[in-house]
Amino acid sequence: MPKTTVGQVLSKSQFKPHALELFRRVQKTQKALIITERGKPVLKIVPFRDDPQEGLRALRGSVLKYDRPTDPVALADWESLR
């Protein structure tokens, strides 16, 4: 199945009268729908996936290995240590 992408962004007031039509569009296109309130995203409607691990498989092998994960990052960049 393709990766879910955002298909449309609209306000709650635009969403409400067309909810069923928009649900069908999300199902058909497999693209997420973002609902906003006062211009800020508040809800994301995404297509259902039978396999919850599907998204994680795309990330497999993409994490870098850190030999000393508790060491500070970019220690030389801290002004207080200069």
KOLBA-77741 format. One line per 5 residues: for each residue z, x, y of N, C-alpha, C, O. Coordinates in Angstrom, 1 decimal, padded with zeros to 4 digits, m for minus. Layout:
<atoms>
Z:X:Y:Z:X:Y:Z:X:Y:Z:X:Y  ...
</atoms>
This chain:
<atoms>
000.0:000.8:m001.2:000.0:000.0:000.0:000.0:000.9:001.3:000.6:001.9:001.2  m000.7:000.5:002.3:m000.7:001.3:003.5:000.6:001.3:004.2:001.4:000.4:004.1  000.8:002.3:005.0:002.0:002.5:005.8:002.0:001.3:006.9:001.0:001.0:007.4  003.2:000.8:007.1:003.3:m000.3:008.1:003.2:000.2:009.5:003.9:001.2:009.9  002.3:m000.4:010.3:002.2:000.0:011.7:002.5:m001.2:012.6:002.5:m002.3:012.1
002.7:m001.0:013.8:002.9:m002.1:014.7:001.6:m002.8:015.1:000.7:m002.1:015.5  001.6:m004.1:014.8:000.4:m004.8:015.1:000.4:m005.5:016.5:m000.7:m005.7:017.1  001.6:m005.9:016.9:001.6:m006.7:018.2:003.0:m006.6:018.7:004.0:m006.5:018.0  003.2:m006.6:020.0:004.4:m006.7:020.7:004.4:m007.9:021.6:003.5:m008.1:022.4  005.4:m008.8:021.5:005.4:m010.0:022.4:006.9:m010.4:022.6:007.8:m010.0:021.9
007.0:m011.2:023.7:008.4:m011.7:024.1:008.8:m012.8:023.1:008.0:m013.4:022.4  010.1:m013.1:023.2:010.7:m014.2:022.4:010.0:m015.5:022.8:009.8:m016.3:021.9  009.8:m015.7:024.1:009.2:m017.0:024.5:007.8:m017.1:024.0:007.3:m018.2:023.7  007.1:m016.0:023.9:005.7:m016.1:023.3:005.7:m016.3:021.8:004.9:m016.9:021.2  006.8:m015.7:021.2:006.9:m015.8:019.7:007.2:m017.2:019.2:006.6:m017.7:018.2
008.2:m017.8:019.8:008.8:m019.0:019.3:007.7:m020.1:019.0:007.8:m020.7:017.9  006.8:m020.5:019.9:005.9:m021.6:019.6:004.8:m021.2:018.5:004.1:m022.1:018.0  004.7:m019.9:018.2:003.7:m019.5:017.3:004.2:m018.8:016.0:003.5:m018.0:015.4  005.5:m019.0:015.8:006.2:m018.2:014.7:005.5:m018.2:013.4:005.3:m017.2:012.8  005.2:m019.4:012.9:004.5:m019.5:011.5:003.2:m018.8:011.5:002.9:m018.1:010.5
002.4:m018.9:012.5:001.1:m018.2:012.6:001.3:m016.7:012.6:000.6:m016.0:012.0  002.3:m016.3:013.4:002.6:m014.8:013.5:003.1:m014.3:012.2:002.8:m013.2:011.8  004.0:m015.0:011.5:004.4:m014.6:010.1:003.3:m014.4:009.2:003.2:m013.4:008.5  002.3:m015.3:009.2:001.1:m015.2:008.4:000.3:m014.0:008.7:m000.2:m013.3:007.9  000.2:m013.7:010.0:m000.6:m012.5:010.5:000.1:m011.2:010.0:m000.6:m010.3:009.6
001.4:m011.2:010.1:002.1:m010.0:009.6:001.9:m009.8:008.1:001.6:m008.7:007.6  001.9:m010.9:007.3:001.7:m010.9:005.9:000.3:m010.4:005.6:000.0:m009.6:004.7  m000.7:m010.9:006.3:m002.1:m010.6:006.1:m002.5:m009.2:006.5:m003.2:m008.5:005.7  m002.1:m008.8:007.7:m002.5:m007.5:008.2:m001.6:m006.3:007.7:m002.0:m005.2:007.8  m000.4:m006.7:007.2:000.6:m005.7:006.8:001.0:m004.8:008.0:001.4:m003.6:007.8
001.0:m005.4:009.2:001.4:m004.7:010.4:002.7:m005.3:011.0:002.7:m006.6:011.0  003.6:m004.5:011.4:004.9:m005.1:012.0:004.6:m005.8:013.3:003.6:m005.6:014.0  005.6:m006.7:013.6:005.6:m007.4:014.9:006.8:m007.1:015.6:007.9:m007.3:015.0  006.8:m006.7:016.8:007.9:m006.4:017.7:008.2:m007.5:018.6:007.2:m007.9:019.4  009.4:m008.0:018.7:009.8:m009.1:019.6:010.7:m008.5:020.7:011.6:m007.8:020.4
010.4:m008.8:021.9:011.1:m008.3:023.0:011.9:m009.3:023.7:011.6:m010.5:023.7  013.0:m008.9:024.4:013.7:m009.8:025.3:014.0:m009.0:026.6:014.5:m007.9:026.6  013.5:m009.6:027.7:013.5:m008.9:029.0:012.9:m007.5:029.0:013.3:m006.6:029.6  011.8:m007.4:028.2:011.0:m006.2:028.1:011.5:m005.1:027.2:010.9:m004.1:027.0  012.6:m005.4:026.5:013.2:m004.4:025.6:013.1:m004.9:024.1:013.3:m006.1:023.9
012.6:m004.1:023.2:012.5:m004.5:021.8:013.9:m004.9:021.2:014.9:m004.2:021.4  013.9:m006.1:020.6:015.1:m006.6:020.0:015.0:m006.9:018.5:016.0:m006.9:017.7  013.8:m007.2:018.0:013.5:m007.6:016.7:012.2:m006.9:016.2:011.3:m006.7:016.9  012.2:m006.6:014.9:011.0:m006.1:014.3:010.8:m006.9:013.0:011.6:m006.8:012.1  009.6:m007.6:012.9:009.3:m008.3:011.7:008.3:m007.5:010.9:007.2:m007.2:011.4
008.7:m007.1:009.7:007.8:m006.2:008.9:007.4:m006.9:007.6:008.1:m007.8:007.2  006.3:m006.6:007.0:005.9:m007.2:005.7:006.9:m006.8:004.6:007.5:m005.7:004.7  007.1:m007.7:003.7:008.0:m007.5:002.6:007.4:m006.4:001.6:006.2:m006.4:001.4  008.2:m005.6:001.1:007.8:m004.6:000.1:008.6:m004.7:m001.1:009.9:m004.8:m001.1  008.0:m004.8:m002.3:008.7:m004.9:m003.6:009.5:m003.7:m003.9:010.5:m003.7:m004.5
008.9:m002.5:m003.4:009.5:m001.2:m003.8:010.2:m000.7:m002.5:009.5:m000.1:m001.6  011.5:m000.7:m002.4:012.2:m000.2:m001.2:012.1:001.3:m001.1:012.3:001.8:000.0  011.7:002.0:m002.1:011.6:003.4:m002.1:010.3:003.9:m001.5:010.1:005.1:m001.3  009.3:003.0:m001.3:008.0:003.3:m000.9:008.0:004.2:000.4:007.3:005.2:000.4  008.8:003.7:001.3:008.8:004.5:002.6:009.4:005.9:002.5:009.0:006.8:003.1
010.4:006.0:001.6:011.0:007.3:001.4:010.0:008.3:000.7:010.1:009.5:000.9  009.2:007.8:m000.2:008.2:008.7:m000.9:007.3:009.4:000.1:006.9:010.5:m000.1  007.0:008.7:001.2:006.1:009.3:002.2:006.8:010.5:002.8:006.1:011.4:003.3  008.1:010.5:002.8:008.9:011.6:003.4:009.2:012.8:002.5:009.6:013.9:002.9  009.0:012.5:001.2:009.3:013.5:000.2:008.6:014.8:000.5:007.3:014.8:000.7
009.3:015.9:000.5:008.7:017.2:000.7:008.6:017.6:002.2:008.1:018.7:002.5  009.0:016.7:003.1:008.8:017.0:004.5:010.0:017.5:005.2:010.0:017.9:006.3  011.1:017.6:004.5:012.4:018.1:005.0:012.4:019.6:004.9:012.2:020.1:003.8  012.8:020.3:006.0:012.9:021.7:005.9:014.2:022.1:005.2:015.2:021.4:005.3  014.2:023.2:004.6:015.4:023.7:004.0:016.2:024.6:004.9:015.6:025.5:005.5
017.5:024.3:005.1:018.3:025.2:005.9:019.3:025.9:005.1:020.1:025.3:004.3  019.3:027.2:005.1:020.2:028.0:004.3:021.7:027.9:004.8:022.6:027.9:004.0  021.9:027.8:006.1:023.2:027.6:006.6:023.3:026.4:007.6:023.2:026.6:008.8  023.3:025.2:007.1:023.2:024.0:007.9:024.4:023.8:008.9:024.2:023.0:009.8  025.5:024.5:008.7:026.6:024.3:009.6:026.6:025.2:010.8:027.4:025.1:011.7
025.7:026.2:010.8:025.5:027.1:011.9:024.9:026.4:013.1:024.1:025.5:013.0  025.4:026.7:014.3:024.8:026.1:015.5:023.3:026.4:015.6:022.8:027.4:015.2  022.6:025.4:016.2:021.2:025.6:016.4:020.9:026.2:017.8:021.6:025.8:018.7  020.1:027.2:017.9:019.7:027.8:019.1:020.9:028.3:019.9:021.1:028.1:021.1  021.8:029.1:019.2:023.0:029.6:019.7:022.7:030.4:021.0:023.5:030.4:021.9
021.6:031.2:021.0:021.3:032.0:022.2:021.0:031.2:023.4:021.0:031.7:024.6  020.7:029.9:023.3:020.3:029.1:024.4:021.5:028.5:025.2:021.3:027.9:026.3  022.7:028.6:024.6:023.9:028.0:025.3:024.3:028.9:026.5:024.6:030.0:026.3  024.2:028.3:027.7:024.6:029.0:028.9:026.0:029.5:028.9:026.4:030.6:029.4  026.9:028.7:028.3:028.4:029.1:028.3:028.6:030.3:027.5:029.7:031.0:027.6
027.7:030.7:026.6:027.9:031.9:025.8:027.3:033.2:026.4:027.4:034.3:025.8  026.6:033.0:027.5:026.0:034.2:028.2:026.9:035.0:029.0:026.5:036.0:029.6
</atoms>
